[in-house]
Amino acid sequence: MYPNIMLGTRHAGRGHPAADYRAADFLRQEIAFFEARLNEMGEKGDCAYEHALCRAYETLLGERRDQLARLQA
């Protein structure tokens, strides 16, 4: 009669081994992509566009590493 409403911010798939594995695998792939791109562009890039892209990739890389650490905890 009443709809089931989930409250909270916990991911609905958390705790299911297959869902956790897929999420962790996806995060590892994203981390590898960002690391490879940063290595290709050098330390900080050659132009303003690459400088901005490096900053964005470094921010995203940190976020993905934090997400992976929380998922594995």
N, CA, C and O atoms as a Tripos MOL2 file, in Angstrom:
@<TRIPOS>MOLECULE
protein
  292   291    73     0     0
PROTEIN
NO_CHARGES

@<TRIPOS>ATOM
      1 N           0.8140   -1.1760    0.0000 N.3       1 MET1
      2 CA          0.0000    0.0000    0.0000 C.3       1 MET1
      3 C           0.8700    1.2570    0.0000 C.2       1 MET1
      4 O           0.6190    2.1830   -0.7710 O.2       1 MET1
      5 N           1.8870    1.2960    0.8570 N.am      2 TYR2
      6 CA          2.7970    2.4240    0.8940 C.3       2 TYR2
      7 C           4.0830    2.0630    0.1540 C.2       2 TYR2
      8 O           4.5700    0.9390    0.2730 O.2       2 TYR2
      9 N           4.6340    3.0030   -0.6060 N.am      3 PRO3
     10 CA          5.8760    2.6910   -1.3250 C.3       3 PRO3
     11 C           7.0530    2.5930   -0.3540 C.2       3 PRO3
     12 O           7.1080    3.3010    0.6510 O.2       3 PRO3
     13 N           7.9700    1.7200   -0.6700 N.am      4 ASN4
     14 CA          9.1900    1.6140    0.1210 C.3       4 ASN4
     15 C          10.1110    2.7580   -0.2520 C.2       4 ASN4
     16 O          10.4710    2.9120   -1.4190 O.2       4 ASN4
     17 N          10.4870    3.5480    0.7100 N.am      5 ILE5
     18 CA         11.3650    4.6910    0.4700 C.3       5 ILE5
     19 C          12.6630    4.4410    1.2060 C.2       5 ILE5
     20 O          12.6760    4.1710    2.4070 O.2       5 ILE5
     21 N          13.7600    4.5360    0.4630 N.am      6 MET6
     22 CA         15.0750    4.3660    1.0690 C.3       6 MET6
     23 C          15.5930    5.7290    1.5010 C.2       6 MET6
     24 O          15.6360    6.6720    0.7100 O.2       6 MET6
     25 N          15.9790    5.8190    2.7480 N.am      7 LEU7
     26 CA         16.5630    7.0420    3.2590 C.3       7 LEU7
     27 C          18.0410    6.8120    3.5060 C.2       7 LEU7
     28 O          18.4570    5.7190    3.8910 O.2       7 LEU7
     29 N          18.8160    7.8340    3.2840 N.am      8 GLY8
     30 CA         20.2510    7.7260    3.4880 C.3       8 GLY8
     31 C          20.9940    7.8550    2.1700 C.2       8 GLY8
     32 O          20.3920    7.9110    1.0970 O.2       8 GLY8
     33 N          22.3020    7.8980    2.2750 N.am      9 THR9
     34 CA         23.1200    8.1020    1.0830 C.3       9 THR9
     35 C          23.9160    6.8680    0.6980 C.2       9 THR9
     36 O          24.7250    6.9230   -0.2280 O.2       9 THR9
     37 N          23.7080    5.7700    1.3820 N.am     10 ARG10
     38 CA         24.4590    4.5600    1.0800 C.3      10 ARG10
     39 C          24.0170    3.9870   -0.2530 C.2      10 ARG10
     40 O          22.8210    3.9090   -0.5310 O.2      10 ARG10
     41 N          24.9730    3.5840   -1.0800 N.am     11 HIS11
     42 CA         24.6860    3.0100   -2.3880 C.3      11 HIS11
     43 C          23.8740    1.7380   -2.2230 C.2      11 HIS11
     44 O          24.2100    0.8920   -1.3930 O.2      11 HIS11
     45 N          22.8110    1.5920   -3.0010 N.am     12 ALA12
     46 CA         21.9010    0.4540   -2.8640 C.3      12 ALA12
     47 C          22.5970   -0.8760   -3.1410 C.2      12 ALA12
     48 O          22.2180   -1.8940   -2.5630 O.2      12 ALA12
     49 N          23.6120   -0.8900   -4.0160 N.am     13 GLY13
     50 CA         24.2910   -2.1220   -4.3630 C.3      13 GLY13
     51 C          25.4140   -2.4920   -3.4140 C.2      13 GLY13
     52 O          26.0020   -3.5660   -3.5390 O.2      13 GLY13
     53 N          25.7180   -1.6250   -2.4740 N.am     14 ARG14
     54 CA         26.8390   -1.8970   -1.5690 C.3      14 ARG14
     55 C          26.5410   -3.1370   -0.7380 C.2      14 ARG14
     56 O          25.4490   -3.3080   -0.1970 O.2      14 ARG14
     57 N          27.5280   -3.9720   -0.6590 N.am     15 GLY15
     58 CA         27.3630   -5.1980    0.0910 C.3      15 GLY15
     59 C          27.1680   -6.4020   -0.8160 C.2      15 GLY15
     60 O          27.4000   -7.5340   -0.3910 O.2      15 GLY15
     61 N          26.7540   -6.1830   -2.0380 N.am     16 HIS16
     62 CA         26.6320   -7.2790   -2.9840 C.3      16 HIS16
     63 C          27.9990   -7.4610   -3.6330 C.2      16 HIS16
     64 O          28.5190   -6.5240   -4.2390 O.2      16 HIS16
     65 N          28.5920   -8.6510   -3.5190 N.am     17 PRO17
     66 CA         29.9680   -8.8500   -4.0100 C.3      17 PRO17
     67 C          30.1720   -8.4870   -5.4760 C.2      17 PRO17
     68 O          31.1920   -7.8880   -5.8170 O.2      17 PRO17
     69 N          29.2380   -8.8290   -6.3440 N.am     18 ALA18
     70 CA         29.4060   -8.5370   -7.7710 C.3      18 ALA18
     71 C          29.3330   -7.0380   -8.0260 C.2      18 ALA18
     72 O          30.0960   -6.5130   -8.8380 O.2      18 ALA18
     73 N          28.4310   -6.3460   -7.3490 N.am     19 ALA19
     74 CA         28.2950   -4.8990   -7.5360 C.3      19 ALA19
     75 C          29.5260   -4.1780   -7.0180 C.2      19 ALA19
     76 O          30.0210   -3.2520   -7.6600 O.2      19 ALA19
     77 N          30.0270   -4.5970   -5.8520 N.am     20 ASP20
     78 CA         31.2270   -3.9760   -5.3010 C.3      20 ASP20
     79 C          32.4290   -4.2160   -6.1970 C.2      20 ASP20
     80 O          33.2480   -3.3180   -6.3920 O.2      20 ASP20
     81 N          32.5430   -5.4260   -6.7470 N.am     21 TYR21
     82 CA         33.6760   -5.7300   -7.6200 C.3      21 TYR21
     83 C          33.6290   -4.8850   -8.8820 C.2      21 TYR21
     84 O          34.6550   -4.3580   -9.3120 O.2      21 TYR21
     85 N          32.4440   -4.7490   -9.4840 N.am     22 ARG22
     86 CA         32.3180   -3.9410  -10.7090 C.3      22 ARG22
     87 C          32.6340   -2.4810  -10.4360 C.2      22 ARG22
     88 O          33.2990   -1.8270  -11.2390 O.2      22 ARG22
     89 N          32.1600   -1.9670   -9.3060 N.am     23 ALA23
     90 CA         32.4250   -0.5660   -8.9640 C.3      23 ALA23
     91 C          33.9240   -0.3500   -8.7360 C.2      23 ALA23
     92 O          34.4900    0.6330   -9.2140 O.2      23 ALA23
     93 N          34.5600   -1.2600   -8.0140 N.am     24 ALA24
     94 CA         35.9950   -1.1360   -7.7540 C.3      24 ALA24
     95 C          36.7890   -1.2620   -9.0450 C.2      24 ALA24
     96 O          37.7590   -0.5330   -9.2520 O.2      24 ALA24
     97 N          36.3860   -2.1760   -9.9100 N.am     25 ASP25
     98 CA         37.0760   -2.3550  -11.1940 C.3      25 ASP25
     99 C          36.9500   -1.1020  -12.0550 C.2      25 ASP25
    100 O          37.9220   -0.6740  -12.6780 O.2      25 ASP25
    101 N          35.7590   -0.5180  -12.0920 N.am     26 PHE26
    102 CA         35.5490    0.7120  -12.8620 C.3      26 PHE26
    103 C          36.4130    1.8450  -12.3160 C.2      26 PHE26
    104 O          37.0170    2.5910  -13.0860 O.2      26 PHE26
    105 N          36.4750    1.9750  -10.9890 N.am     27 LEU27
    106 CA         37.3030    3.0250  -10.3890 C.3      27 LEU27
    107 C          38.7780    2.8050  -10.7040 C.2      27 LEU27
    108 O          39.4990    3.7650  -10.9780 O.2      27 LEU27
    109 N          39.2380    1.5510  -10.6690 N.am     28 ARG28
    110 CA         40.6400    1.2600  -11.0080 C.3      28 ARG28
    111 C          40.9380    1.6270  -12.4590 C.2      28 ARG28
    112 O          42.0140    2.1440  -12.7600 O.2      28 ARG28
    113 N          39.9980    1.3650  -13.3520 N.am     29 GLN29
    114 CA         40.1860    1.7270  -14.7610 C.3      29 GLN29
    115 C          40.2590    3.2420  -14.9320 C.2      29 GLN29
    116 O          41.0910    3.7410  -15.6890 O.2      29 GLN29
    117 N          39.3970    3.9710  -14.2370 N.am     30 GLU30
    118 CA         39.4410    5.4270  -14.3120 C.3      30 GLU30
    119 C          40.7460    5.9720  -13.7470 C.2      30 GLU30
    120 O          41.3290    6.8920  -14.3200 O.2      30 GLU30
    121 N          41.2080    5.4210  -12.6400 N.am     31 ILE31
    122 CA         42.4710    5.8490  -12.0380 C.3      31 ILE31
    123 C          43.6150    5.6120  -13.0120 C.2      31 ILE31
    124 O          44.4700    6.4810  -13.1840 O.2      31 ILE31
    125 N          43.6420    4.4450  -13.6510 N.am     32 ALA32
    126 CA         44.6890    4.1350  -14.6270 C.3      32 ALA32
    127 C          44.6380    5.1060  -15.8040 C.2      32 ALA32
    128 O          45.6830    5.5320  -16.2960 O.2      32 ALA32
    129 N          43.4300    5.4610  -16.2640 N.am     33 PHE33
    130 CA         43.2980    6.4100  -17.3680 C.3      33 PHE33
    131 C          43.8730    7.7690  -16.9860 C.2      33 PHE33
    132 O          44.6630    8.3430  -17.7360 O.2      33 PHE33
    133 N          43.4760    8.2900  -15.8130 N.am     34 PHE34
    134 CA         43.9600    9.6030  -15.3930 C.3      34 PHE34
    135 C          45.4750    9.6060  -15.2010 C.2      34 PHE34
    136 O          46.1420   10.5710  -15.5720 O.2      34 PHE34
    137 N          46.0220    8.5380  -14.6260 N.am     35 GLU35
    138 CA         47.4700    8.4550  -14.4400 C.3      35 GLU35
    139 C          48.1920    8.4170  -15.7840 C.2      35 GLU35
    140 O          49.2200    9.0720  -15.9540 O.2      35 GLU35
    141 N          47.6590    7.6530  -16.7420 N.am     36 ALA36
    142 CA         48.2870    7.5660  -18.0670 C.3      36 ALA36
    143 C          48.2570    8.9150  -18.7760 C.2      36 ALA36
    144 O          49.2490    9.3250  -19.3780 O.2      36 ALA36
    145 N          47.1260    9.6030  -18.7070 N.am     37 ARG37
    146 CA         47.0150   10.9170  -19.3570 C.3      37 ARG37
    147 C          47.9660   11.9200  -18.7270 C.2      37 ARG37
    148 O          48.5860   12.7120  -19.4380 O.2      37 ARG37
    149 N          48.0940   11.9000  -17.4000 N.am     38 LEU38
    150 CA         49.0160   12.8170  -16.7360 C.3      38 LEU38
    151 C          50.4530   12.5130  -17.1300 C.2      38 LEU38
    152 O          51.2510   13.4320  -17.3100 O.2      38 LEU38
    153 N          50.7950   11.2270  -17.2690 N.am     39 ASN39
    154 CA         52.1470   10.8570  -17.6970 C.3      39 ASN39
    155 C          52.4090   11.2910  -19.1350 C.2      39 ASN39
    156 O          53.5130   11.7290  -19.4570 O.2      39 ASN39
    157 N          51.4080   11.1740  -19.9980 N.am     40 GLU40
    158 CA         51.5650   11.5790  -21.3950 C.3      40 GLU40
    159 C          51.7860   13.0820  -21.5330 C.2      40 GLU40
    160 O          52.5700   13.5240  -22.3730 O.2      40 GLU40
    161 N          51.0960   13.8660  -20.7070 N.am     41 MET41
    162 CA         51.1860   15.3180  -20.8120 C.3      41 MET41
    163 C          52.4000   15.8880  -20.0970 C.2      41 MET41
    164 O          52.6920   17.0780  -20.2170 O.2      41 MET41
    165 N          53.0990   15.0560  -19.3640 N.am     42 GLY42
    166 CA         54.2450   15.5640  -18.6230 C.3      42 GLY42
    167 C          53.7990   16.0810  -17.2670 C.2      42 GLY42
    168 O          52.6700   15.8510  -16.8350 O.2      42 GLY42
    169 N          54.6940   16.7750  -16.6140 N.am     43 GLU43
    170 CA         54.4130   17.2260  -15.2480 C.3      43 GLU43
    171 C          53.2310   18.1870  -15.1880 C.2      43 GLU43
    172 O          52.3290   18.0000  -14.3720 O.2      43 GLU43
    173 N          53.2210   19.2000  -16.0280 N.am     44 LYS44
    174 CA         52.1310   20.1720  -15.9900 C.3      44 LYS44
    175 C          51.6450   20.5800  -17.3710 C.2      44 LYS44
    176 O          50.9040   21.5570  -17.4830 O.2      44 LYS44
    177 N          52.0200   19.8920  -18.3980 N.am     45 GLY45
    178 CA         51.5420   20.2280  -19.7380 C.3      45 GLY45
    179 C          52.3340   21.3620  -20.3690 C.2      45 GLY45
    180 O          53.1650   21.9950  -19.7180 O.2      45 GLY45
    181 N          52.0660   21.6100  -21.6430 N.am     46 ASP46
    182 CA         52.8160   22.5990  -22.4010 C.3      46 ASP46
    183 C          52.0690   23.9090  -22.6040 C.2      46 ASP46
    184 O          52.6970   24.9310  -22.8810 O.2      46 ASP46
    185 N          50.7570   23.9070  -22.4740 N.am     47 CYS47
    186 CA         49.9750   25.1110  -22.7540 C.3      47 CYS47
    187 C          48.9050   25.2750  -21.6710 C.2      47 CYS47
    188 O          48.7410   24.4160  -20.8040 O.2      47 CYS47
    189 N          48.1870   26.3900  -21.7410 N.am     48 ALA48
    190 CA         47.1690   26.6800  -20.7310 C.3      48 ALA48
    191 C          46.0960   25.5910  -20.6880 C.2      48 ALA48
    192 O          45.6130   25.2290  -19.6150 O.2      48 ALA48
    193 N          45.7270   25.0740  -21.8620 N.am     49 TYR49
    194 CA         44.7140   24.0140  -21.9260 C.3      49 TYR49
    195 C          45.1970   22.7850  -21.1640 C.2      49 TYR49
    196 O          44.4460   22.2060  -20.3790 O.2      49 TYR49
    197 N          46.4280   22.3900  -21.3870 N.am     50 GLU50
    198 CA         46.9600   21.2070  -20.7060 C.3      50 GLU50
    199 C          47.1560   21.4650  -19.2150 C.2      50 GLU50
    200 O          46.9850   20.5540  -18.4060 O.2      50 GLU50
    201 N          47.5140   22.6980  -18.8380 N.am     51 HIS51
    202 CA         47.6200   23.0290  -17.4150 C.3      51 HIS51
    203 C          46.2650   22.8260  -16.7350 C.2      51 HIS51
    204 O          46.1820   22.2120  -15.6710 O.2      51 HIS51
    205 N          45.2140   23.3440  -17.3560 N.am     52 ALA52
    206 CA         43.8670   23.2070  -16.7930 C.3      52 ALA52
    207 C          43.4330   21.7460  -16.7620 C.2      52 ALA52
    208 O          42.8210   21.2940  -15.7940 O.2      52 ALA52
    209 N          43.7500   21.0160  -17.8170 N.am     53 LEU53
    210 CA         43.3950   19.6000  -17.8820 C.3      53 LEU53
    211 C          44.1400   18.8090  -16.8100 C.2      53 LEU53
    212 O          43.5650   17.9090  -16.1970 O.2      53 LEU53
    213 N          45.3950   19.1280  -16.5800 N.am     54 CYS54
    214 CA         46.1720   18.4510  -15.5410 C.3      54 CYS54
    215 C          45.5600   18.6900  -14.1660 C.2      54 CYS54
    216 O          45.4490   17.7670  -13.3590 O.2      54 CYS54
    217 N          45.1650   19.9270  -13.9040 N.am     55 ARG55
    218 CA         44.5320   20.2320  -12.6110 C.3      55 ARG55
    219 C          43.2310   19.4400  -12.4470 C.2      55 ARG55
    220 O          42.9580   18.8890  -11.3810 O.2      55 ARG55
    221 N          42.4440   19.3940  -13.5080 N.am     56 ALA56
    222 CA         41.1790   18.6440  -13.4440 C.3      56 ALA56
    223 C          41.4450   17.1540  -13.2410 C.2      56 ALA56
    224 O          40.7790   16.5110  -12.4300 O.2      56 ALA56
    225 N          42.4090   16.6060  -13.9700 N.am     57 TYR57
    226 CA         42.7290   15.1780  -13.8260 C.3      57 TYR57
    227 C          43.2570   14.8680  -12.4300 C.2      57 TYR57
    228 O          42.9210   13.8310  -11.8580 O.2      57 TYR57
    229 N          44.0830   15.7620  -11.8740 N.am     58 GLU58
    230 CA         44.6040   15.5250  -10.5330 C.3      58 GLU58
    231 C          43.4870   15.5390   -9.4970 C.2      58 GLU58
    232 O          43.4940   14.7430   -8.5590 O.2      58 GLU58
    233 N          42.5270   16.4460   -9.6700 N.am     59 THR59
    234 CA         41.3780   16.4980   -8.7700 C.3      59 THR59
    235 C          40.5500   15.2210   -8.8910 C.2      59 THR59
    236 O          40.1910   14.6080   -7.8860 O.2      59 THR59
    237 N          40.2500   14.8270  -10.1250 N.am     60 LEU60
    238 CA         39.4600   13.6140  -10.3500 C.3      60 LEU60
    239 C          40.1870   12.3690   -9.8670 C.2      60 LEU60
    240 O          39.5670   11.4490   -9.3330 O.2      60 LEU60
    241 N          41.5010   12.3400  -10.0540 N.am     61 LEU61
    242 CA         42.2990   11.2040   -9.6030 C.3      61 LEU61
    243 C          42.2140   11.0640   -8.0890 C.2      61 LEU61
    244 O          42.0430    9.9590   -7.5750 O.2      61 LEU61
    245 N          42.3310   12.1680   -7.3820 N.am     62 GLY62
    246 CA         42.1930   12.1330   -5.9250 C.3      62 GLY62
    247 C          40.8190   11.6720   -5.4870 C.2      62 GLY62
    248 O          40.6920   10.8930   -4.5420 O.2      62 GLY62
    249 N          39.7810   12.1540   -6.1750 N.am     63 GLU63
    250 CA         38.4150   11.7430   -5.8420 C.3      63 GLU63
    251 C          38.2150   10.2510   -6.0680 C.2      63 GLU63
    252 O          37.6200    9.5700   -5.2340 O.2      63 GLU63
    253 N          38.7100    9.7430   -7.1910 N.am     64 ARG64
    254 CA         38.5410    8.3120   -7.4920 C.3      64 ARG64
    255 C          39.3040    7.4460   -6.5040 C.2      64 ARG64
    256 O          38.8180    6.3870   -6.1050 O.2      64 ARG64
    257 N          40.4990    7.8830   -6.1020 N.am     65 ARG65
    258 CA         41.2570    7.1200   -5.0990 C.3      65 ARG65
    259 C          40.5200    7.0910   -3.7690 C.2      65 ARG65
    260 O          40.4840    6.0590   -3.1000 O.2      65 ARG65
    261 N          39.9300    8.2220   -3.3810 N.am     66 ASP66
    262 CA         39.1390    8.2600   -2.1370 C.3      66 ASP66
    263 C          37.9260    7.3420   -2.2420 C.2      66 ASP66
    264 O          37.6140    6.6150   -1.2990 O.2      66 ASP66
    265 N          37.2400    7.3710   -3.3850 N.am     67 GLN67
    266 CA         36.0750    6.5140   -3.5800 C.3      67 GLN67
    267 C          36.4660    5.0340   -3.4920 C.2      67 GLN67
    268 O          35.7640    4.2330   -2.8760 O.2      67 GLN67
    269 N          37.5860    4.6890   -4.1110 N.am     68 LEU68
    270 CA         38.0420    3.3000   -4.0850 C.3      68 LEU68
    271 C          38.4020    2.8880   -2.6500 C.2      68 LEU68
    272 O          38.0820    1.7780   -2.2240 O.2      68 LEU68
    273 N          39.0540    3.7670   -1.9220 N.am     69 ALA69
    274 CA         39.4060    3.4470   -0.5350 C.3      69 ALA69
    275 C          38.1680    3.2500    0.3240 C.2      69 ALA69
    276 O          38.1300    2.3440    1.1560 O.2      69 ALA69
    277 N          37.1440    4.0960    0.1300 N.am     70 ARG70
    278 CA         35.8940    3.9350    0.8890 C.3      70 ARG70
    279 C          35.1780    2.6450    0.5100 C.2      70 ARG70
    280 O          34.5940    1.9780    1.3650 O.2      70 ARG70
    281 N          35.2230    2.3000   -0.7590 N.am     71 LEU71
    282 CA         34.5550    1.0820   -1.2110 C.3      71 LEU71
    283 C          35.2280   -0.1600   -0.6510 C.2      71 LEU71
    284 O          34.5590   -1.1490   -0.3500 O.2      71 LEU71
    285 N          36.5470   -0.1160   -0.5110 N.am     72 GLN72
    286 CA         37.2810   -1.2700   -0.0180 C.3      72 GLN72
    287 C          37.3100   -1.3490    1.4990 C.2      72 GLN72
    288 O          37.7120   -2.3690    2.0580 O.2      72 GLN72
    289 N          36.8900   -0.2810    2.1730 N.am     73 ALA73
    290 CA         36.9080   -0.2750    3.6440 C.3      73 ALA73
    291 C          35.7810   -1.0940    4.2300 C.2      73 ALA73
    292 O          35.6570   -1.1900    5.4510 O.2      73 ALA73
@<TRIPOS>BOND
     1     1     2 1
     2     2     3 1
     3     3     4 2
     4     3     5 am
     5     5     6 1
     6     6     7 1
     7     7     8 2
     8     7     9 am
     9     9    10 1
    10    10    11 1
    11    11    12 2
    12    11    13 am
    13    13    14 1
    14    14    15 1
    15    15    16 2
    16    15    17 am
    17    17    18 1
    18    18    19 1
    19    19    20 2
    20    19    21 am
    21    21    22 1
    22    22    23 1
    23    23    24 2
    24    23    25 am
    25    25    26 1
    26    26    27 1
    27    27    28 2
    28    27    29 am
    29    29    30 1
    30    30    31 1
    31    31    32 2
    32    31    33 am
    33    33    34 1
    34    34    35 1
    35    35    36 2
    36    35    37 am
    37    37    38 1
    38    38    39 1
    39    39    40 2
    40    39    41 am
    41    41    42 1
    42    42    43 1
    43    43    44 2
    44    43    45 am
    45    45    46 1
    46    46    47 1
    47    47    48 2
    48    47    49 am
    49    49    50 1
    50    50    51 1
    51    51    52 2
    52    51    53 am
    53    53    54 1
    54    54    55 1
    55    55    56 2
    56    55    57 am
    57    57    58 1
    58    58    59 1
    59    59    60 2
    60    59    61 am
    61    61    62 1
    62    62    63 1
    63    63    64 2
    64    63    65 am
    65    65    66 1
    66    66    67 1
    67    67    68 2
    68    67    69 am
    69    69    70 1
    70    70    71 1
    71    71    72 2
    72    71    73 am
    73    73    74 1
    74    74    75 1
    75    75    76 2
    76    75    77 am
    77    77    78 1
    78    78    79 1
    79    79    80 2
    80    79    81 am
    81    81    82 1
    82    82    83 1
    83    83    84 2
    84    83    85 am
    85    85    86 1
    86    86    87 1
    87    87    88 2
    88    87    89 am
    89    89    90 1
    90    90    91 1
    91    91    92 2
    92    91    93 am
    93    93    94 1
    94    94    95 1
    95    95    96 2
    96    95    97 am
    97    97    98 1
    98    98    99 1
    99    99   100 2
   100    99   101 am
   101   101   102 1
   102   102   103 1
   103   103   104 2
   104   103   105 am
   105   105   106 1
   106   106   107 1
   107   107   108 2
   108   107   109 am
   109   109   110 1
   110   110   111 1
   111   111   112 2
   112   111   113 am
   113   113   114 1
   114   114   115 1
   115   115   116 2
   116   115   117 am
   117   117   118 1
   118   118   119 1
   119   119   120 2
   120   119   121 am
   121   121   122 1
   122   122   123 1
   123   123   124 2
   124   123   125 am
   125   125   126 1
   126   126   127 1
   127   127   128 2
   128   127   129 am
   129   129   130 1
   130   130   131 1
   131   131   132 2
   132   131   133 am
   133   133   134 1
   134   134   135 1
   135   135   136 2
   136   135   137 am
   137   137   138 1
   138   138   139 1
   139   139   140 2
   140   139   141 am
   141   141   142 1
   142   142   143 1
   143   143   144 2
   144   143   145 am
   145   145   146 1
   146   146   147 1
   147   147   148 2
   148   147   149 am
   149   149   150 1
   150   150   151 1
   151   151   152 2
   152   151   153 am
   153   153   154 1
   154   154   155 1
   155   155   156 2
   156   155   157 am
   157   157   158 1
   158   158   159 1
   159   159   160 2
   160   159   161 am
   161   161   162 1
   162   162   163 1
   163   163   164 2
   164   163   165 am
   165   165   166 1
   166   166   167 1
   167   167   168 2
   168   167   169 am
   169   169   170 1
   170   170   171 1
   171   171   172 2
   172   171   173 am
   173   173   174 1
   174   174   175 1
   175   175   176 2
   176   175   177 am
   177   177   178 1
   178   178   179 1
   179   179   180 2
   180   179   181 am
   181   181   182 1
   182   182   183 1
   183   183   184 2
   184   183   185 am
   185   185   186 1
   186   186   187 1
   187   187   188 2
   188   187   189 am
   189   189   190 1
   190   190   191 1
   191   191   192 2
   192   191   193 am
   193   193   194 1
   194   194   195 1
   195   195   196 2
   196   195   197 am
   197   197   198 1
   198   198   199 1
   199   199   200 2
   200   199   201 am
   201   201   202 1
   202   202   203 1
   203   203   204 2
   204   203   205 am
   205   205   206 1
   206   206   207 1
   207   207   208 2
   208   207   209 am
   209   209   210 1
   210   210   211 1
   211   211   212 2
   212   211   213 am
   213   213   214 1
   214   214   215 1
   215   215   216 2
   216   215   217 am
   217   217   218 1
   218   218   219 1
   219   219   220 2
   220   219   221 am
   221   221   222 1
   222   222   223 1
   223   223   224 2
   224   223   225 am
   225   225   226 1
   226   226   227 1
   227   227   228 2
   228   227   229 am
   229   229   230 1
   230   230   231 1
   231   231   232 2
   232   231   233 am
   233   233   234 1
   234   234   235 1
   235   235   236 2
   236   235   237 am
   237   237   238 1
   238   238   239 1
   239   239   240 2
   240   239   241 am
   241   241   242 1
   242   242   243 1
   243   243   244 2
   244   243   245 am
   245   245   246 1
   246   246   247 1
   247   247   248 2
   248   247   249 am
   249   249   250 1
   250   250   251 1
   251   251   252 2
   252   251   253 am
   253   253   254 1
   254   254   255 1
   255   255   256 2
   256   255   257 am
   257   257   258 1
   258   258   259 1
   259   259   260 2
   260   259   261 am
   261   261   262 1
   262   262   263 1
   263   263   264 2
   264   263   265 am
   265   265   266 1
   266   266   267 1
   267   267   268 2
   268   267   269 am
   269   269   270 1
   270   270   271 1
   271   271   272 2
   272   271   273 am
   273   273   274 1
   274   274   275 1
   275   275   276 2
   276   275   277 am
   277   277   278 1
   278   278   279 1
   279   279   280 2
   280   279   281 am
   281   281   282 1
   282   282   283 1
   283   283   284 2
   284   283   285 am
   285   285   286 1
   286   286   287 1
   287   287   288 2
   288   287   289 am
   289   289   290 1
   290   290   291 1
   291   291   292 2
@<TRIPOS>SUBSTRUCTURE
     1 MET1         2 RESIDUE 1 A MET
     2 TYR2         6 RESIDUE 1 A TYR
     3 PRO3        10 RESIDUE 1 A PRO
     4 ASN4        14 RESIDUE 1 A ASN
     5 ILE5        18 RESIDUE 1 A ILE
     6 MET6        22 RESIDUE 1 A MET
     7 LEU7        26 RESIDUE 1 A LEU
     8 GLY8        30 RESIDUE 1 A GLY
     9 THR9        34 RESIDUE 1 A THR
    10 ARG10       38 RESIDUE 1 A ARG
    11 HIS11       42 RESIDUE 1 A HIS
    12 ALA12       46 RESIDUE 1 A ALA
    13 GLY13       50 RESIDUE 1 A GLY
    14 ARG14       54 RESIDUE 1 A ARG
    15 GLY15       58 RESIDUE 1 A GLY
    16 HIS16       62 RESIDUE 1 A HIS
    17 PRO17       66 RESIDUE 1 A PRO
    18 ALA18       70 RESIDUE 1 A ALA
    19 ALA19       74 RESIDUE 1 A ALA
    20 ASP20       78 RESIDUE 1 A ASP
    21 TYR21       82 RESIDUE 1 A TYR
    22 ARG22       86 RESIDUE 1 A ARG
    23 ALA23       90 RESIDUE 1 A ALA
    24 ALA24       94 RESIDUE 1 A ALA
    25 ASP25       98 RESIDUE 1 A ASP
    26 PHE26      102 RESIDUE 1 A PHE
    27 LEU27      106 RESIDUE 1 A LEU
    28 ARG28      110 RESIDUE 1 A ARG
    29 GLN29      114 RESIDUE 1 A GLN
    30 GLU30      118 RESIDUE 1 A GLU
    31 ILE31      122 RESIDUE 1 A ILE
    32 ALA32      126 RESIDUE 1 A ALA
    33 PHE33      130 RESIDUE 1 A PHE
    34 PHE34      134 RESIDUE 1 A PHE
    35 GLU35      138 RESIDUE 1 A GLU
    36 ALA36      142 RESIDUE 1 A ALA
    37 ARG37      146 RESIDUE 1 A ARG
    38 LEU38      150 RESIDUE 1 A LEU
    39 ASN39      154 RESIDUE 1 A ASN
    40 GLU40      158 RESIDUE 1 A GLU
    41 MET41      162 RESIDUE 1 A MET
    42 GLY42      166 RESIDUE 1 A GLY
    43 GLU43      170 RESIDUE 1 A GLU
    44 LYS44      174 RESIDUE 1 A LYS
    45 GLY45      178 RESIDUE 1 A GLY
    46 ASP46      182 RESIDUE 1 A ASP
    47 CYS47      186 RESIDUE 1 A CYS
    48 ALA48      190 RESIDUE 1 A ALA
    49 TYR49      194 RESIDUE 1 A TYR
    50 GLU50      198 RESIDUE 1 A GLU
    51 HIS51      202 RESIDUE 1 A HIS
    52 ALA52      206 RESIDUE 1 A ALA
    53 LEU53      210 RESIDUE 1 A LEU
    54 CYS54      214 RESIDUE 1 A CYS
    55 ARG55      218 RESIDUE 1 A ARG
    56 ALA56      222 RESIDUE 1 A ALA
    57 TYR57      226 RESIDUE 1 A TYR
    58 GLU58      230 RESIDUE 1 A GLU
    59 THR59      234 RESIDUE 1 A THR
    60 LEU60      238 RESIDUE 1 A LEU
    61 LEU61      242 RESIDUE 1 A LEU
    62 GLY62      246 RESIDUE 1 A GLY
    63 GLU63      250 RESIDUE 1 A GLU
    64 ARG64      254 RESIDUE 1 A ARG
    65 ARG65      258 RESIDUE 1 A ARG
    66 ASP66      262 RESIDUE 1 A ASP
    67 GLN67      266 RESIDUE 1 A GLN
    68 LEU68      270 RESIDUE 1 A LEU
    69 ALA69      274 RESIDUE 1 A ALA
    70 ARG70      278 RESIDUE 1 A ARG
    71 LEU71      282 RESIDUE 1 A LEU
    72 GLN72      286 RESIDUE 1 A GLN
    73 ALA73      290 RESIDUE 1 A ALA
